[in-house]
Amino acid sequence: MGDIRIGTSGWHYPGWRGDFYPRGLQQRLELEYLARVLDTVELNGPFYGLREPAHYRSWHDRTPDDFVFAVKAHKEITHLRRLQDAAGAVADFFDSGVLELGHKLGPVLWQLPPTLPHRPDRLAAFLDQLPGPPVRHALEVRHPSFLVPEVTDLLTERGVALVVAESAGRFPEPEELTADFVYARLHGDRELYVSAYAPESLDRWADRVRAWSADRDVFVYFDNTMHGHAPHDARALAARLADR
């Protein structure tokens, strides 16, 4: 059976303080607290700006040995360059310290903007620039033109996971599995980034994760962070899957 990891997209949110985080907990200790409760987190800070090797070493050293970080890739590649002429930017991203996470490095997430349509040559050329194993890659698409067999076949050939995303109907929500792992991002089923997941919704996701894990590793990240629901939903889903 595959490994199941369930976490949140980021951890540094004022609205979590005094709720998920105990009142009085120092902000510098929030990652350590989250890592005692969950077993993975999605680093979304590198999406907004390149970090330094010392940052990745610090995150590595402050978490348990079996903790895993997914890393959201820099937006210069996905949103500014829009996957074109990106070889230098891809190299800069990895040179910024990503590999300092060592065995704690999980998948690298490439989130595309909703204004970027599928261009076959562009996508294939971009995938050629990505480092191969042991680095895993996941692609989150937000334009409906990507929902074609051509994309599914290409990602399957390259071993890149097509992100299974739930976004309250705002963006495409593909379900095809294209790699030896599944990467799911739960942005909210009723209101994007805001709404909590009801028990029946968590039951539904638990069933899906349980089925996927029969032959794949599974990473699930809750991104309904705005009102603080993400860590509570992550814990609730993990509890449902404690015995598979």
C-alpha positions in Angstrom: 0.0 0.0 0.0 1.1 3.6 -0.6 2.0 6.2 1.9 -0.7 8.7 2.9 0.2 12.2 4.0 -2.3 14.9 4.8 -1.5 18.5 5.6 -2.1 22.2 4.8 -1.0 24.7 2.3 1.3 26.8 4.5 1.2 27.3 8.2 1.8 31.0 8.9 -1.7 32.5 9.3 -2.8 35.1 11.9 -6.3 33.6 12.0 -5.0 30.3 13.2 -3.5 31.8 16.4 -5.6 31.2 19.4 -7.5 28.6 17.5 -5.4 25.8 15.9 -2.3 27.3 17.6 -2.6 27.6 21.4 -2.9 31.1 22.6 0.5 32.4 23.6 2.5 30.1 21.2 5.4 32.0 19.8 5.2 32.5 16.0 8.6 31.1 15.5 7.4 27.8 17.0 4.3 27.4 14.8 6.0 25.0 12.3 7.2 22.8 15.1 3.7 22.7 16.5 2.1 21.9 13.2 4.7 19.1 12.6 3.6 17.4 15.8 0.0 17.3 14.6 0.4 16.7 10.9 3.0 14.9 8.8 3.4 17.2 5.9 2.9 20.8 4.8 3.0 22.6 1.4 5.6 25.3 1.3 3.8 28.1 -0.6 6.3 30.9 0.3 8.7 30.0 -2.5 5.9 30.6 -5.0 6.0 34.3 -4.1 9.8 34.7 -4.0 12.9 32.5 -4.0 14.2 31.5 -0.6 17.7 30.7 0.4 19.4 27.4 1.3 19.5 28.4 5.0 15.6 28.6 5.0 15.3 25.1 3.7 17.9 23.8 6.1 16.0 25.5 9.0 12.7 23.9 7.9 14.4 20.6 7.6 16.0 20.8 11.0 12.9 22.0 12.9 10.7 19.1 11.9 10.6 15.4 12.8 12.7 13.0 10.7 9.6 11.5 8.9 8.0 14.9 8.1 7.6 15.8 4.4 7.5 19.2 2.6 5.9 19.7 -0.8 7.2 22.9 -2.4 5.2 25.2 -4.6 7.4 26.5 -7.4 8.2 30.1 -8.1 5.5 32.1 -10.0 8.1 33.6 -12.3 8.1 30.2 -14.1 4.4 29.5 -14.1 2.8 33.0 -14.1 5.3 35.4 -15.5 7.2 33.3 -18.0 4.1 31.1 -18.5 6.4 28.1 -18.9 8.3 29.7 -21.8 12.1 30.2 -21.9 12.1 29.0 -18.3 15.2 26.8 -18.2 17.2 29.5 -16.3 14.4 30.2 -13.9 13.9 26.5 -13.2 17.6 26.2 -12.4 17.5 29.2 -10.1 14.5 27.8 -8.3 16.2 24.5 -7.5 19.5 26.3 -6.8 17.8 28.4 -4.2 17.9 25.5 -1.8 15.0 23.2 -2.5 17.2 20.1 -2.4 18.5 21.1 1.0 15.3 19.4 2.3 17.0 16.1 1.5 14.8 13.1 2.3 12.1 15.4 3.5 11.4 16.8 0.0 8.1 15.7 -1.3 6.6 16.7 -4.7 7.2 20.0 -6.3 4.0 21.7 -7.3 3.7 23.7 -10.5 0.5 25.7 -10.3 -0.6 27.2 -13.6 -2.7 30.4 -13.9 -6.3 30.2 -15.1 -5.4 32.5 -18.0 -2.8 30.0 -19.4 -4.3 27.7 -22.1 -2.7 24.4 -23.2 -0.1 24.7 -25.9 1.3 21.2 -26.6 4.8 22.2 -27.6 5.1 24.6 -24.7 4.1 22.0 -22.1 6.4 19.3 -23.5 9.4 21.7 -23.7 8.8 22.8 -20.1 8.6 19.2 -18.8 11.9 18.5 -20.5 13.5 21.2 -18.3 12.5 19.5 -15.0 14.9 17.4 -13.0 14.1 13.8 -13.0 13.9 11.2 -10.1 14.1 11.3 -7.2 12.3 14.6 -7.5 8.6 14.2 -8.1 6.5 16.8 -9.9 2.8 17.7 -9.8 1.0 20.0 -12.3 -2.1 21.9 -11.2 -4.0 23.2 -14.3 -6.6 26.0 -14.1 -7.6 26.3 -17.8 -10.2 23.9 -19.2 -8.1 23.3 -22.4 -5.8 21.1 -20.4 -8.5 18.5 -19.9 -7.7 16.5 -23.0 -6.2 13.0 -23.4 -3.1 14.5 -25.0 -2.2 16.1 -21.7 -3.0 13.1 -19.6 -0.9 10.9 -21.9 2.0 13.3 -21.8 2.0 13.5 -18.0 1.7 9.8 -17.7 4.7 9.3 -20.0 6.7 11.7 -17.9 5.5 10.5 -14.5 4.1 13.9 -13.5 1.0 13.9 -11.4 -2.0 15.9 -12.7 -3.3 17.6 -9.5 -6.7 16.5 -8.3 -8.1 19.8 -7.2 -11.4 20.8 -5.6 -12.1 24.6 -6.0 -15.9 25.1 -5.5 -16.4 24.8 -9.3 -14.1 27.8 -10.0 -11.4 25.9 -11.8 -11.2 22.6 -13.6 -11.3 19.6 -11.3 -9.5 16.7 -13.1 -9.6 13.2 -11.8 -7.1 11.3 -14.0 -4.2 9.7 -12.2 -1.0 10.1 -14.2 1.9 9.1 -11.8 2.8 6.7 -9.1 1.5 9.2 -6.6 -1.6 11.4 -6.2 -1.4 15.0 -5.3 -4.7 16.6 -4.2 -5.4 20.2 -3.3 -8.7 21.0 -1.5 -9.4 24.7 -1.8 -13.0 24.4 -0.6 -16.0 22.6 -1.9 -18.5 25.4 -1.4 -16.5 28.6 -1.2 -13.0 29.0 -2.6 -10.3 29.2 0.1 -12.9 29.8 2.8 -15.5 27.1 3.4 -15.0 24.2 5.9 -15.5 20.7 4.8 -18.6 19.0 6.3 -18.3 15.5 7.8 -19.9 13.9 4.7 -17.5 15.7 2.4 -14.5 14.5 4.5 -16.0 11.0 4.3 -16.1 11.3 0.5 -12.5 12.3 0.3 -11.5 9.6 2.8 -13.0 7.0 0.4 -11.1 8.4 -2.5 -7.8 8.6 -0.7 -8.2 5.0 0.6 -8.8 3.7 -2.9 -5.8 5.7 -4.3 -3.5 4.4 -1.6 -4.0 0.8 -2.7 -1.2 1.3 -5.2 0.0 4.9 -4.9 1.4 7.3 -2.4 -1.1 10.1 -1.7 -0.5 13.7 -0.7 -3.5 15.9 0.3 -3.2 19.6 1.2 -6.1 21.7 2.5 -6.0 25.2 1.1 -9.2 26.5 2.8 -7.0 28.6 5.0 -8.7 32.0 5.1 -11.0 31.3 8.1 -8.7 28.7 9.7 -10.5 25.6 8.7 -7.6 23.9 6.9 -5.7 22.4 9.9 -8.9 21.1 11.5 -10.1 19.5 8.3 -6.6 18.0 7.7 -6.7 16.4 11.2 -10.3 15.2 10.7 -9.4 13.5 7.3 -6.3 12.0 8.8 -8.3 10.5 11.6 -10.7 8.9 9.1 -7.7 7.2 7.5 -5.8 6.2 10.5 -6.7 2.5 9.9 -7.1 2.9 6.1 
